[in-house]
Structure formats: structure tokens, C-alpha cells
Amino acid sequence: MSANGALGTRQKALALNLDGTTYGTLAEIGGGQEVARWFFSAGGAAGTVAKTVSAYDMAVSDAHYGPTKRYVSRQRLEAMLASEFAQVRDLLGPGRGDAKRFFAFADTVATGGHKNPGPGRGWVGVRFQARPHEEPSEVVVHAHLLDPTPAGQQEALGVLGVNLIHAAFFRREDPADLIAALMDDLSRARVEVDMIKLSGPAFPGVDNRLLSLQLVQQGLTDAAMFTAAGEVVQPSEVLYKRPVLVERCTFRPVTRLTADLLDRALEQFLEMPGVRGTRPVVLAEMTLRSLDPQPDVGHADFLARADILGALGFDVLVSRFGAFHELAEYLARSTDAPVGIAVVLPALRQLVDEASHPALPGGALESIGRLFKRSVTVYAYPTRDPDTGRVQTAMDVPVPAPWHYLRDLLLDLGRVVPIRGYDESLLSIDTHDVLARLQRGDPSWEGMVPAAVAATIKAGALFGWRPGRAVATA
């Protein structure tokens, strides 16, 4: 048993073998037969395992599952699950269907090796019946295998696979609990899970965007991603070698200023060499470290912002990043194309705030070096000085000495770029003020957000808005 009281890997495999109702196939490509090995070594595998298969040769794999352009892909995993589940159900259903919950487990991974040393990655999934004769449900996971040796990566894959099958049958009632169970007998130093999708009758009403949030909150990954349509995606498959523009904001809610910031930043980003003529990925980043410390900022609030961003057509990156360089280094794992980061001017103060970089020996200077060592440009929207009313841009905002020299250098190098063509009338809009007006029933908030945002908030009664709420009086 694990230190946290959870069943160990061998105990989970044995529990499945002795269950008497679970029966299915294990299909593994690229990481050995590590999941199957656990079931056979635990004992009683005849009670659970109908077949194991490893279709390593590409021609053999295509013969089993159909042709594909990429063998380590979500598409290949889905083909494996569909084929193997249909086979076990069709062959064995007539004789055992009343007593068995059939399943098909599959993984297709690329582990490190002598030709490609380094971390491994791949897709892992299970298609299963929660009850006999029920239509199948499915859990699909993308994982990075971080052990320094291929043997360690294969071992971690075996543990992850057993955890996934066991959680699908025994811990599916609470998706957050299912996610936590994936890491039993593992650690983040060994495995990173950056995408999970649940579907089927075993998961009624599940919102996979919340599962993306759970992956980040529980520390299984530093960032997860979903599209404007709410479809969870594996980040590197979307970001691979593409230019990326990210807006960092709380989006609570999206205001006319934050919308204009992204529009103006995108106009200038598209003018860059390496971006011109391409279709960049445009992301709204919601970092959990920037959430307001208020008791109502929970899952409902997260989904409210996700709904609004989706209505505006924005894909969403949920992250745990605080410093700017953490975001840049994460994106560099997937793309070597230009990266743009769009912010309101006050956010740039974090760059020279030593308190924001306690983990770096070089403090703010090291953080800035790590941020700009790649093709990264920060686009800064101006602000209005509350005391003088004067508009301040990245060119003239007061910066404490001696950091003003670095500011001037970054401006000269084009690494920090002032937003052009901004709407000066929007500079008085403050996100916190908009939220306060909305929650107390002051209708003036509607003029401070895009029309689509106001409609979405009112339709869903988001952020505490209620129809007919009167403005509080003294």
C-alpha cells in the first residue's frame, strides 16, 4: 500500500484480476508490455485478461487498426481502443455479456532510447463498460514520461496504465479522485499528465474543462489547454512550431480594454518576421496564481470565464505560471517560432520586482534573461496615471533606477513593444471596478465589456449577476 493509504500497483492489478466482472484486452505499442506484466505477475490474470497484443511493426499496426500518419497520436489510440473493444465485446458478449464488464486498454508511446534519448511521451486510454451490456465509456490521457532511462519510463508507464484501468472501474464517481489516482506510486518527477478526457454514460454531466483545471490544481502538469468550443486538447499538438500570442489576464470578466489589448497586439504580432503570412495560435491564459483571493473564486467562476472566452472565440491555457519566463519556457517546449505576450502596462512591474522571483539565484535579472533568450516579444497596453490623468506608455512609464536602463535596452531591441492604435477612452476601465458594479447591480458595467460578454454574463447569471438587482444605496 502507498504511503498515502492508496492501494499499490500490484494490489490494484490483483483487485482487478479477482473482481470477477472485469474482462478485456491490453494493447501496447512502444513501451513494452509493461501494463500486461503487472496483471500477470499479480496472479489470477485469467480472470481479467482476454488478450494482450503489441503491434510494433508499422505494417502490422496498420493491418490491425488502419493506416495512420502518426503512430504516437490520439488518432492511433482511438483506433486501437475502438478495434480492441469491439472485438472483445463481439466475440465474448454472447456467452459472457451478462456477467462481464468488457474493457480495452491501449497505449501508444515513444520512450527515450539510444536513437532518441530524453523524455518519452504518449497516449494512454481505456474504453470500458461500467455495467454489463452498457454502452462503453472512455478515459483518454496524454502523458510525458520523465525518467532519465528508457527502463524507468517503461516502468512508470506500467504503473500509470494499471492506475488508469483501476480508477475507471473503481474511482470514476468523482473525476477529481480519478485524476488523483493516476499518480498513485508515481511522482511528478516521473510522469506529467497534460490532457485528460472523459466521455460516455459512466461520466454523466462531466465538463472536461474542469478536468483541465484539476490537472493543474493537483500538480499533474503546469498547464492544460482547451479550445473555444470547450474541447480539451494536448497543448504541444496545437502549438507545435507555430507562432503563439498569449494574453495574460484574470478575465474576470473580459473588458473592452482587455479585448482591445489582444486585438491591437495581434495586429502588431502579425507584422513580425516569422509570423507574417502565418496563422498564429491566440491564447487567453488564466493562471491560477493570479486568481483573486476571494471565497467565490472556484469552479463556477472558472467556468464562467471559460464560457465568456469561448463566446469570443479564444482558446484557453490554464496554468500555474507566475513569472513571465515560466510561460515562455513552457511554450518553448513546443515551438521555436516567435512568441508574443500581451499585457497591460502595470503587469510589467513584475519583471523588475525582486519579490516575484524568490526561487531564482539571479532574481529579476535572471528572470528577464530567461524570458528574452528566445524569440519573445512583450506587447504593453498603456495606462492612465490616476493622479495626473496623463497617459503612460512603455516608453515613458516611471521605472526605478537602475532598471530604467534595462527598460530602454529592451525597447531599443524591440523585445518590449508599446501597443499602437489603442483606444484612449478605454484606459479608465478597471476589471475589479467592472466586477464590483456588476455584482451590486449597477448597469453601467455593461458599457465596459464587449456586447457578447454582457450577453453571456446575463444569459448564465455569471459572476453573481442577477436580473433586477438594484444598485445599493447608502
Order of alpha helices (4+ residues) and beta strands (2+ residues): alpha-beta-alpha-beta-alpha-alpha-beta-beta-beta-alpha-alpha-beta-alpha-beta-beta-alpha-beta-alpha-beta-alpha-beta-alpha-beta-alpha-beta-beta-beta-alpha-beta-alpha-alpha
